[in-house]
Structures are given as structure tokens and as C-alpha cells.
Amino acid sequence: MGLDITVMIADWSWLEKAPSRKRLERLRDAWYADETGLWDYDAPAVEGDWVWPQGRDGAFFAVYEFRHTCGSFKAHFWAGERWEAFRDHVDPPLRAELDALLMGLIWNGPDAEAEHTDPGFFSDDPSIFYGVLLARSPDTVRQLAAAWERIRPRLNEMRGPFVEHAASHRGWVGTFDAFTHLLEDWGRVLNEAARRGWGVVGLSE
């Protein structure tokens, strides 16, 4: 089956009303609620767009549907692997920007030590932290969104290095277009969260 990921943006002012140990439970309860319509058998699945829930807490979070991932974390993992394969061939300032962006979201970094959760967003107690792949505060989201906006106009500069050093006919994110589509989807998530002053959360269930 493999690891899945659901990426959401969440209203920080709503989450922080709960004690840190209860914030994850609050978000999960809102997400799982039948009234959201997210769990209806005929609920629309629109790739590359937002799903805004119905119900009492529907104004406080939204789910983003990534393109061509089927909800799997594998695409995000392989984006990091492709980046490792060609990053040494990218202009250093651009490389530093993309390092920061991907280490902030999905990539463990060249030393495999990157953290994808901000202290204090949820409780750090491992007994209640299960399934959290990403938890970024509004401040971190703004920084990552700013990095994305600096990267976005320069994406095509990476096409040649990707094709030469990272392209593959096997596995996920094997083409440059697939790589950039994933980055663009993350950019949409970050920009919408930054615009609202919300956080970003990635959960695996």
C-alpha cells in the first residue's frame, strides 16, 4: 500500500484555541466529520484544486488534491530523490532556494536531518503525533511561499540538468514536467495558506 499523504491548510487562530496536545485531535475530528462531505462515496475529486468542506468547521480548513499522485507520498519522496540526482548541476543560488523549499516540505536534505514540523504546532509527544508528516506555522509558510515565488520564474533553468541527470522511465516523477507540476502544486498550497495567514499540515492515515 505504501505511505499516503493528505495536505491541508488550517486556520491557526482556530487551532491554537485548543491546548497543543488537543490540536491534532481537533483537526482530525473536523476532517473526519460526516458533515464535511469529504467522505461521501460520490464526493468530487478534483486534481490540482481545493476541496472545501461543508459543516460547522468547514471554514477553518481545506484539503488540496495534488495532480497525478493518487494521494500517495511516493511522488513527494521521489521528487526529493530526483532533486538529489541533479541538484549539484543547478546554479548555486537557485539550488539553495530549492534546498530550503524542499527541506521545509518533503525532502530530508543532503544529510537526512531536515525536520518538517514546527515545534509547538502540535504537541511533540510521540504518543499523539502519529501520522504527522508536515506541520508548518504561518510564519514558516510565509518564508516557504516567498522562496517559491523566487524559484518559480527560474524553473525552466533546471530542465537541462534534470533531463541529463535525473530523468527516468521508471518510478515516480521521472520527467521534468512531473517534477515541476509537483512543485507548482506545493506553490499553490503555500500561497493560499500564506494569503490567509494559515498553517500547512500533511497527515498520513
Backbone torsions as a table, in degrees:
resi	resn	phi	psi	omega
1	MET	NA	-48.2	178.4
2	GLY	84.6	175.4	-177.2
3	LEU	-82.8	135.6	176.0
4	ASP	-105.8	166.5	173.9
5	ILE	-147.0	134.9	169.5
6	THR	-116.2	122.6	-177.6
7	VAL	-103.1	127.7	-179.3
8	MET	-128.7	157.1	162.0
9	ILE	-109.3	145.3	-174.7
10	ALA	-140.2	141.7	179.4
11	ASP	-68.2	112.9	-176.2
12	TRP	-66.0	-37.3	-179.1
13	SER	-63.7	-29.9	175.8
14	TRP	-75.6	-43.0	-179.3
15	LEU	-66.5	-41.6	-172.8
16	GLU	-74.2	-7.4	172.9
17	LYS	-67.2	-23.2	177.4
18	ALA	-91.1	148.7	172.7
19	PRO	-56.8	152.1	-174.4
20	SER	-54.7	-35.0	-178.8
21	ARG	-71.0	-15.6	-175.7
22	LYS	-106.5	-5.4	-174.0
23	ARG	-67.0	-43.6	179.4
24	LEU	-63.4	-41.7	177.3
25	GLU	-61.4	-39.5	179.8
26	ARG	-63.1	-44.4	-179.9
27	LEU	-67.3	-43.2	180.0
28	ARG	-63.4	-42.9	-179.9
29	ASP	-60.9	-41.0	178.9
30	ALA	-66.0	-40.7	-177.8
31	TRP	-67.4	-41.8	-175.9
32	TYR	-79.4	-12.5	-174.6
33	ALA	-58.6	134.8	180.0
34	ASP	-59.2	-32.5	-174.4
35	GLU	-68.4	-13.7	-179.8
36	THR	-67.4	-26.7	-174.0
37	GLY	81.1	-3.3	-178.1
38	LEU	-70.6	-21.2	-173.6
39	TRP	-106.1	6.6	176.8
40	ASP	-66.1	142.5	-176.3
41	TYR	-62.6	-26.7	-179.7
42	ASP	-106.4	20.2	179.2
43	ALA	-62.3	134.4	-178.1
44	PRO	-67.9	140.6	175.5
45	ALA	-116.6	100.5	-175.6
46	VAL	-105.1	108.8	-179.1
47	GLU	-72.1	142.9	178.8
48	GLY	74.5	27.0	-178.4
49	ASP	-154.5	175.4	-178.7
50	TRP	-91.6	147.9	167.7
51	VAL	-115.3	113.7	-179.1
52	TRP	-98.2	120.8	-175.6
53	PRO	-73.2	159.6	173.0
54	GLN	-95.0	-179.8	173.3
55	GLY	92.4	-176.3	-171.8
56	ARG	-57.7	-42.5	-176.5
57	ASP	-102.2	12.5	-175.3
58	GLY	-64.7	-19.3	-179.6
59	ALA	-83.0	-5.3	-170.5
60	PHE	-106.2	-4.8	178.2
61	PHE	-158.1	163.6	176.0
62	ALA	-151.0	154.3	-178.7
63	VAL	-109.6	135.3	176.6
64	TYR	-103.6	132.7	179.7
65	GLU	-100.3	107.3	179.8
66	PHE	-69.6	150.0	178.1
67	ARG	-78.2	138.9	168.0
68	HIS	60.5	27.0	179.3
69	THR	-115.8	-17.9	-177.7
70	CYS	55.7	27.5	179.5
71	GLY	76.9	6.2	-177.6
72	SER	-87.3	145.4	174.6
73	PHE	-77.5	-12.7	-175.4
74	LYS	-57.0	-40.4	-179.9
75	ALA	-61.0	-40.1	-179.0
76	HIS	-70.2	-41.5	176.3
77	PHE	-60.0	-46.2	-177.1
78	TRP	-71.5	-26.2	172.8
79	ALA	-61.1	-41.1	175.5
80	GLY	-63.9	-39.5	178.5
81	GLU	-65.7	-42.0	178.4
82	ARG	-63.7	-40.6	178.8
83	TRP	-60.6	-44.0	178.3
84	GLU	-58.7	-33.4	-175.6
85	ALA	-72.0	-27.0	-175.5
86	PHE	-126.1	1.3	-174.2
87	ARG	-62.7	-32.1	-179.7
88	ASP	-67.0	-11.1	-177.5
89	HIS	-106.5	13.0	-179.7
90	VAL	-106.0	145.2	178.0
91	ASP	-48.0	128.4	-172.3
92	PRO	-52.2	-44.6	178.3
93	PRO	-62.4	-39.7	177.3
94	LEU	-67.9	-39.4	178.0
95	ARG	-60.0	-42.4	180.0
96	ALA	-63.6	-40.0	178.5
97	GLU	-63.9	-45.4	-177.6
98	LEU	-72.4	-33.0	172.1
99	ASP	-55.4	-49.9	-177.3
100	ALA	-62.8	-42.3	-179.2
101	LEU	-63.7	-51.3	-175.5
102	LEU	-70.7	-35.1	176.5
103	MET	-68.6	-26.0	177.1
104	GLY	-76.6	-14.9	-173.2
105	LEU	-120.1	-59.3	-165.4
106	ILE	-137.7	-14.9	-172.9
107	TRP	-103.5	140.7	-179.4
108	ASN	-80.6	-7.2	176.2
109	GLY	88.2	168.3	-176.5
110	PRO	-64.4	-24.4	178.7
111	ASP	-104.8	7.2	178.0
112	ALA	57.7	36.0	-177.5
113	GLU	-122.7	5.7	-177.0
114	ALA	-66.7	140.7	175.1
115	GLU	-105.3	140.3	-177.3
116	HIS	-112.7	12.0	178.9
117	THR	-128.9	140.2	176.8
118	ASP	-88.1	132.5	176.6
119	PRO	-56.7	136.1	176.1
120	GLY	89.1	-11.3	178.1
121	PHE	-65.6	-56.0	167.4
122	PHE	-116.7	169.9	173.4
123	SER	-61.8	144.2	178.0
124	ASP	-86.1	4.9	178.2
125	ASP	-66.0	114.5	-177.0
126	PRO	-60.7	-20.9	-178.3
127	SER	-69.8	-21.5	179.2
128	ILE	-120.4	8.9	-176.0
129	PHE	-101.8	7.5	-176.0
130	TYR	-60.5	135.3	174.6
131	GLY	87.0	-1.5	179.5
132	VAL	-87.0	114.2	178.2
133	LEU	-98.8	-22.3	-174.5
134	LEU	-156.0	134.6	174.6
135	ALA	-152.6	101.6	-175.2
136	ARG	-118.1	129.7	-178.8
137	SER	-72.8	164.2	177.4
138	PRO	-55.1	-38.0	178.9
139	ASP	-63.3	-45.8	178.9
140	THR	-66.3	-38.6	178.7
141	VAL	-59.5	-43.1	179.1
142	ARG	-61.4	-40.2	178.7
143	GLN	-65.1	-43.3	-179.3
144	LEU	-68.9	-38.6	177.7
145	ALA	-64.1	-38.5	177.9
146	ALA	-65.3	-40.0	177.3
147	ALA	-62.3	-42.7	179.5
148	TRP	-60.7	-41.7	-179.0
149	GLU	-66.2	-27.7	174.5
150	ARG	-77.4	-30.8	-179.5
151	ILE	-77.2	-40.7	-168.8
152	ARG	-51.5	-45.5	-178.7
153	PRO	-70.1	-11.3	-175.1
154	ARG	-109.7	9.1	-176.1
155	LEU	-54.0	-43.9	-173.0
156	ASN	-67.1	-17.5	176.1
157	GLU	-62.8	-21.8	-175.8
158	MET	-92.4	-4.8	-175.6
159	ARG	-59.5	-50.7	-178.3
160	GLY	-58.6	-52.2	177.4
161	PRO	-58.1	-38.6	178.8
162	PHE	-63.4	-49.8	-177.3
163	VAL	-59.7	-39.1	-176.9
164	GLU	-76.1	-35.2	-169.0
165	HIS	-118.2	-13.8	-173.3
166	ALA	-129.7	-14.9	-176.7
167	ALA	-63.1	145.0	-178.6
168	SER	-153.2	145.0	174.6
169	HIS	-88.2	-1.4	-178.7
170	ARG	-120.1	147.6	175.5
171	GLY	80.7	-172.4	-175.6
172	TRP	-87.9	154.6	172.9
173	VAL	52.7	48.0	-177.0
174	GLY	-86.9	-6.3	178.8
175	THR	-119.8	159.1	179.1
176	PHE	-64.7	-37.5	178.7
177	ASP	-62.6	-40.6	177.7
178	ALA	-63.8	-39.4	178.2
179	PHE	-62.7	-47.7	-178.3
180	THR	-71.0	-32.9	176.4
181	HIS	-60.6	-41.5	179.2
182	LEU	-65.4	-43.0	177.2
183	LEU	-62.0	-42.0	-180.0
184	GLU	-63.5	-38.0	177.2
185	ASP	-64.0	-43.9	175.9
186	TRP	-61.7	-37.2	177.2
187	GLY	-60.6	-40.4	178.0
188	ARG	-63.9	-41.4	178.0
189	VAL	-61.2	-49.8	-177.0
190	LEU	-64.5	-43.1	-177.5
191	ASN	-65.8	-40.3	179.3
192	GLU	-68.1	-42.1	178.0
193	ALA	-64.5	-42.8	179.8
194	ALA	-63.5	-40.1	-179.7
195	ARG	-61.0	-35.8	-177.8
196	ARG	-91.3	-12.1	-173.9
197	GLY	74.6	29.4	-177.6
198	TRP	-101.6	170.5	174.5
199	GLY	-95.7	171.4	176.6
200	VAL	-122.2	134.2	-177.4
201	VAL	-131.4	137.3	172.3
202	GLY	-121.3	121.8	-177.4
203	LEU	-118.7	142.8	171.5
204	SER	-114.6	128.8	-177.5
205	GLU	-110.6	NA	NA
